[in-house]
Amino acid sequence: MGTLAANDLKTKGISAVEARLKTDEEVIISVRGRDRYVIMDLEKYNKLREYELAMALQEAKDDVATGRFVTESVADHMRRISDDV
């Protein structure tokens, strides 16, 4: 994973990012010496989102399988979540 200083991005523009993405899958943007952002190809980003959604679905299925869920009316649900706030 390559790193690009925010100042280089500012002066060289997107061409600096494109050059880094030719050799690395992601480019880290550092701001004042601290890694802050990641730039990646949109196709890879979409794939990561798919994995994230698949993981959330599996967690929900696991919750149902182990009984970690609540069945309640809308009014009870609203009361419960408003008490949490």
N, C-alpha and C positions, 0 to 999 in steps of 0.2 A: 504494500500500500504506500503510494507516494504522498509526500507532503508538499504543500504549496503555501507560501506565505501570502497573507491577505494583500500585502503591498504589491507582490508580483501579479496577483489576480487583478488588482486595480490598474497597474501600469500596462500589463500585457493582455489583459482581457481573457475571453473564453479560449483563445488559441493556446494559452498556457495550460488550461485544463485539458483541452483536447490532446495536447502533446503528452501529458501525463497519463491520460486514459489509454493511450496506445500501448503502454507497457504495464500499467496497473489496472486492476478492476475498480478500485476506488481511489479517490484523491482526498486527502485530509487537508482542510484549509486551517491554517494556524493564524491566530490573531494575537499579536503581541507575544509571540512565543508559546501560546497555549493552543492545543488542538481544540477546535470548536465545531467544525462542520465536516460533513462527508459528502462528496459528489460522486455519483455513480451513473452508469448507463441506465436509462429508463427501463429497459427490458429487465435488467437485474433487479431494480427497485420493485417492479411489479411482481417478480418472482418471490422476492422477500415478503411482500405483502400477502401473497397467496399462502406462503408458509405460516405467516403470522395468523391468518384467518383459519387455516387448517388446525393449528395448535389450539386456538381458542375453541373451535368446535370440539376437538378431542377433550379439552378440559371440561367443557359443558357436559359431554357424554359421560365422563368420569364422575362428575358431580351427581348426575342423575342415577348412575349405577350404584353409587355409594350412599345415596339418600341425602346428599348435601343440597337440599333445595327446600323451598317453602311454598305451600299451596295456600293462598289466601285471597280474599276479595280485594277489589281495587281500593275500597275505603280503608281496609286494614293495612294494605300495602302503603298507601299514602300516609297513614298515621305512623307506621313503623319508620318509614324513611324520613319523615319530618321530625321525628323524635331523635334521629341520628344527627341531625343538623344542628 
